[in-house]
Amino acid sequence: MNSFSFPFYNFIFQGYPEDIIITVKQGTKLKDLIKQYFEKIQKSNLLLNNFDNIYFLIDAKIITNQNEETIEEFFKNNISSTFLVEVVNGKSQSNRTNYEIIEKIKENLFSKVYKGRVPYLNENVAIKAINKERIKDAIMKETMKLQVSEEELKPYIEKFNKELNFMQKCQCENSVKIYDYYVTKDDFIIVMELCDENLNELLCRKQSGFSSDEIRNILLQLNNVFKVMNKNKISHRDFKLNNMLVKYKNSEKKEYRVLLCDYGESNQLLFENFKTHAGTKIYMAPEILLGRPYTDKCDLWSLGINIYQMYFKDFPYKGGVDLDLYKNIVKTGQSVLENIRKEDSKLKNLLSKLLAIEEKDRIDWEAYYKDPFFN
């Protein structure tokens, strides 16, 4: 009996973060199967380290992208048409020498972001380096210690891994693509898709705010990643225009893709409400400002602040400290929406639902997606 009577074979590549199934014909060489895997994973925005660091285990046998055997030659007497593949990623081999640094883009308290190039991807990328020494300095200032041990850095390593995990789970067309990540002696490194600017920079260059139609286009794009977040019960907790990046589709810069980034404040809502004070203050929901437990509706409040900012080029509520900001929110209420133009009544109506002060009165995600503003 011929074991290979199947016209096609299904290979299930486990992980990254969902299974990838590749179907190939009889006579396919293993190296061509692996080539299809590389092509598919690049198109899928899924996490992948340096291709050279990967090998594959199929039926406990090691294959590489140089394997010349056909599927039949490799398996011989295997009678199944479906094969499980374990993708093994040699993270320890990854380091900054895989990338060419072109220039520094920006710098903040803990990190620097560079424009770089990845030879094996043949495209430019953003390389974010979070410096351990700067983190140690901040810990020393806060604790008045003279030095910080590696043990005390562990929570920051866990936070780094947690952020990457959420970024990986939220990968889609409108979330920044991750190419690589690793830890060196000095830095935590994330290699990401390079974008042109953020929405705040684009807004600052405009004479007036975004139109209602422009805001709708932006939100419809971001809704793609919001839905992935909802599916995974992830709350971003730091929606702001600086974290919404723009990638232009052509040199005229008339059309662009909007991508969400920076999941450093994100968390997963599994069994109970969030309690951590997280985010950027001026975008924080009232319940966070008051130190109350809260749900993923905090993101809907923040989204309302972002929409208002896009429309008016200003913030609806201001305050020096949390309590002052909260008092201003309560005092001013939804009178901030009175200057929205009559022709933008659908936008005004959506904002009134997003900027409900009490969390229980605020629109939920399902109702938000069905709001008349998007129809």
C-alpha positions in Angstrom: 0.0 0.0 0.0 1.3 3.4 -1.0 1.5 5.5 2.2 1.4 8.7 0.2 -2.0 8.5 -1.5 -3.0 12.0 -0.5 -2.9 14.7 -3.3 -2.3 17.3 -0.6 -0.6 17.6 2.8 -1.5 20.0 5.6 1.3 21.3 7.8 0.2 23.1 11.0 2.9 25.5 12.2 2.0 26.0 15.9 2.2 29.4 17.6 3.2 32.9 16.5 0.6 33.5 18.1 -2.0 31.4 16.2 -1.6 28.3 14.2 -0.7 28.7 10.6 -1.9 26.0 8.2 -0.1 25.5 4.9 -1.3 23.1 2.3 1.1 21.7 -0.3 0.9 19.2 -3.2 2.7 15.9 -3.5 6.3 16.2 -4.6 6.8 19.6 -2.7 10.3 20.0 -1.4 10.7 20.8 2.3 12.7 23.9 1.6 9.7 25.2 -0.5 7.3 24.5 2.3 9.5 26.5 4.6 9.7 29.3 2.1 5.9 29.5 2.0 5.9 29.7 5.8 8.3 32.7 5.7 6.2 34.4 3.1 3.0 33.9 5.0 4.3 35.0 8.3 5.7 38.2 6.9 2.3 39.0 5.3 0.4 38.2 8.5 2.2 40.8 10.7 3.1 38.0 13.1 6.1 38.0 15.4 9.2 36.5 14.0 12.9 36.7 15.0 15.8 36.5 12.5 15.0 33.8 10.0 18.6 32.4 10.4 17.8 31.6 14.0 14.8 29.3 13.2 14.6 25.6 12.7 11.7 23.2 12.5 10.7 20.0 14.2 8.3 17.8 12.2 7.6 14.4 13.7 10.6 15.0 16.0 12.9 15.4 12.9 14.9 18.6 12.4 14.6 20.4 9.0 15.9 23.7 7.8 15.2 26.0 5.0 18.0 24.3 3.0 16.4 20.8 3.0 16.2 19.5 -0.5 14.1 16.4 0.1 10.5 16.1 -1.0 7.8 15.5 1.6 7.5 11.8 0.4 11.3 11.3 0.7 11.4 12.8 4.1 8.5 10.9 5.7 8.6 7.7 3.6 6.1 5.4 5.5 4.1 8.1 7.3 0.4 7.5 6.5 -1.0 10.8 7.7 -1.9 13.8 5.5 -1.6 16.3 8.5 1.7 17.1 10.2 2.3 19.2 13.3 5.4 21.5 13.0 7.2 23.0 16.0 8.9 26.3 15.1 12.0 26.7 17.3 13.3 30.3 17.6 16.9 30.7 18.8 16.4 34.1 20.6 19.7 34.0 22.3 21.4 34.4 18.9 19.6 37.7 18.1 21.5 40.9 18.7 21.8 44.5 17.4 24.5 43.4 14.8 21.5 42.0 12.8 20.4 45.6 12.1 21.9 48.7 10.5 21.3 51.9 12.5 20.6 54.9 10.1 19.7 57.7 12.5 18.1 58.5 15.8 14.4 59.5 15.5 13.5 60.5 19.1 14.5 60.0 22.7 12.7 60.1 26.0 13.4 59.4 29.7 14.1 55.6 29.3 14.5 54.9 25.6 15.8 55.9 22.2 14.1 55.1 18.9 16.2 54.7 15.8 15.5 54.4 12.1 17.3 51.2 11.0 17.4 48.7 8.3 17.1 44.9 8.4 19.0 43.2 5.6 17.0 40.0 5.7 13.7 41.9 5.5 15.0 44.4 3.0 13.1 47.3 4.5 13.5 50.1 7.0 12.4 49.6 10.6 12.0 51.4 13.9 14.4 50.1 16.6 13.4 51.0 20.2 16.1 50.6 22.8 15.0 50.8 26.4 18.1 51.5 28.5 18.6 49.5 31.7 20.9 52.1 33.2 18.3 54.8 32.9 15.8 52.6 34.6 18.3 51.9 37.4 18.9 55.6 37.8 15.2 56.2 38.2 14.9 53.4 40.8 17.8 54.9 42.7 16.2 58.4 42.8 12.9 56.9 44.0 14.4 54.6 46.6 17.5 56.6 47.6 19.6 53.6 47.0 23.2 53.8 45.8 22.9 50.8 43.4 20.3 48.6 41.9 20.6 44.8 41.6 19.6 42.7 38.6 16.9 41.2 40.8 15.3 44.7 41.2 15.2 44.9 37.4 13.1 41.8 37.1 9.7 43.6 37.3 10.8 45.8 34.3 11.8 42.7 32.3 8.4 41.2 33.1 6.7 44.4 32.0 8.8 44.4 28.8 7.7 40.8 28.1 4.1 41.6 29.0 4.0 44.5 26.6 5.4 42.3 23.8 2.8 39.7 24.5 0.0 42.2 24.2 1.5 43.6 21.0 1.8 40.1 19.6 -1.8 39.3 20.5 -3.1 42.5 18.9 -1.2 42.1 15.6 -3.4 43.2 12.6 -3.4 45.6 9.8 -3.8 48.6 12.2 -1.4 47.6 14.9 2.4 48.2 14.5 4.1 45.1 13.2 6.8 43.5 15.3 9.8 42.0 13.6 12.1 41.1 16.5 12.8 41.6 20.2 15.5 40.6 22.6 17.4 41.7 25.7 21.1 42.7 25.6 23.4 43.6 28.5 22.4 47.3 28.3 19.0 47.4 26.6 15.6 45.9 26.0 15.2 46.0 22.2 12.0 46.0 20.1 12.3 46.0 16.3 9.1 47.3 14.7 7.4 48.6 11.6 8.6 52.1 10.7 5.9 54.7 10.3 6.1 58.3 9.1 4.6 60.3 12.0 1.8 60.2 14.6 -1.6 61.7 14.5 -0.7 64.4 16.9 2.1 65.6 14.6 -0.3 65.5 11.7 -2.9 67.4 13.7 -0.4 70.1 14.7 0.3 70.9 11.0 -3.3 71.4 10.1 -4.8 74.9 10.4 -8.0 73.5 12.0 -8.9 70.1 13.4 -9.9 67.0 11.5 -13.3 67.0 9.8 -16.0 64.6 10.9 -15.3 62.5 7.8 -11.6 62.4 8.5 -12.3 61.3 12.1 -14.6 58.6 10.8 -11.9 57.2 8.5 -9.4 57.2 11.3 -11.7 55.4 13.7 -12.8 52.8 11.2 -9.2 51.9 10.7 -8.5 51.8 14.5 -11.6 49.8 15.1 -9.8 46.8 13.4 -7.3 46.7 16.2 -9.8 47.6 18.9 -11.9 44.5 18.0 -8.8 42.3 18.3 -8.1 43.8 21.7 -11.8 43.2 22.8 -11.5 39.6 21.6 -8.4 39.1 23.8 -9.9 41.1 26.7 -7.0 43.6 26.5 -7.3 47.2 27.6 -4.7 49.5 26.1 -5.1 52.1 28.9 -3.0 54.8 27.0 -5.0 55.9 24.0 -3.5 59.1 22.8 -2.7 60.7 19.4 1.0 60.2 20.0 0.3 56.4 20.2 -1.6 56.4 16.9 0.9 56.3 14.1 0.5 57.3 10.4 2.0 55.5 7.5 1.4 57.2 4.1 0.4 55.1 1.2 2.1 57.3 -1.5 4.4 60.3 -1.8 1.4 62.7 -2.1 0.6 61.9 1.5 -3.2 62.2 0.8 -4.0 58.6 2.0 -2.6 56.9 5.0 -2.9 53.9 7.3 -3.3 54.5 11.0 -1.6 52.1 13.4 -1.9 51.7 17.2 1.4 51.3 19.1 2.9 51.4 22.6 1.2 48.7 24.7 3.3 49.5 27.8 0.3 50.3 29.9 -1.9 47.5 28.6 -3.4 44.8 30.7 -5.8 41.8 30.3 -9.2 41.9 32.1 -9.9 38.3 33.1 -11.7 37.9 36.4 -12.0 41.3 38.1 -11.8 45.0 37.4 -8.5 46.8 36.9 -7.1 48.7 39.9 -3.8 50.1 38.7 -3.4 53.8 38.1 -2.4 53.7 34.4 -2.2 56.0 31.4 -1.6 59.6 30.5 -3.5 61.9 32.9 -5.3 64.2 30.6 -6.8 61.1 28.8 -7.7 59.2 32.0 -11.2 58.2 32.7 -12.8 59.7 35.8 -12.9 56.4 37.6 -9.1 56.1 37.3 -8.6 59.7 38.5 -10.5 58.8 41.6 -8.6 55.6 42.2 -11.6 53.3 41.8 -11.6 49.8 40.2 -12.5 50.1 36.5 -13.1 48.1 33.3 -12.1 48.4 29.6 -14.7 51.2 29.3 -11.8 53.5 30.4 -10.5 53.1 26.8 -13.8 54.4 25.5 -13.5 57.6 27.6 -9.9 58.1 26.4 -11.1 57.5 22.8 -13.7 60.3 23.4 -10.9 62.7 24.5 -8.9 61.8 21.4 -11.9 62.5 19.1 -12.5 65.8 20.8 -8.8 66.7 20.4 -8.8 65.8 16.7 -11.9 67.9 16.1 -11.0 71.0 18.2 -7.2 70.8 18.4 -7.7 71.1 22.1 -8.6 69.1 25.2 -12.1 69.3 26.7 -10.9 69.1 30.3 -7.7 70.3 32.0 -6.3 70.1 35.5 -2.9 70.1 37.3 -3.5 67.1 39.5 -5.9 64.1 39.3 -8.5 65.6 41.6 -8.4 69.0 39.9 -8.9 67.4 36.6 -11.8 65.3 37.9 -13.5 68.4 39.4 -13.2 70.1 36.1 -14.8 67.2 34.3 -17.7 67.2 36.7 -18.1 71.0 36.7 -17.9 71.4 32.9 -19.7 68.1 32.0 -20.9 67.9 28.4 -21.1 71.6 27.8 -17.8 71.1 26.0 -19.8 69.6 23.1 -22.0 72.7 22.5 -19.6 74.1 19.9 -19.7 71.1 17.6 -21.1 72.1 14.2 -24.8 71.2 13.5 -23.8 69.2 10.4 -21.7 67.0 12.7 -24.6 65.9 15.0 -23.7 62.2 14.7 -20.2 62.9 16.0 -21.6 65.0 18.8 -24.0 62.2 19.7 -21.2 59.6 19.8 -19.0 61.9 21.9 -21.9 62.4 24.4 -21.9 58.6 24.9 -18.2 58.2 25.2 -17.8 61.1 27.6 -20.3 59.9 30.1 -18.7 60.6 33.5 -20.1 57.6 35.3 -18.8 54.4 33.9 -22.2 52.6 34.1 -23.7 55.3 31.9 -20.9 55.1 29.3 -21.4 53.3 26.0 -19.9 49.8 25.8 -17.7 48.5 22.9 -20.5 46.6 21.1 -22.7 49.6 21.1 -19.8 51.8 20.0 -19.2 49.7 16.8 -22.9 49.9 15.9 -23.2 53.7 16.5 -24.9 55.6 13.7 -21.7 57.7 13.3 -20.2 54.8 11.4 -23.2 54.3 9.1 
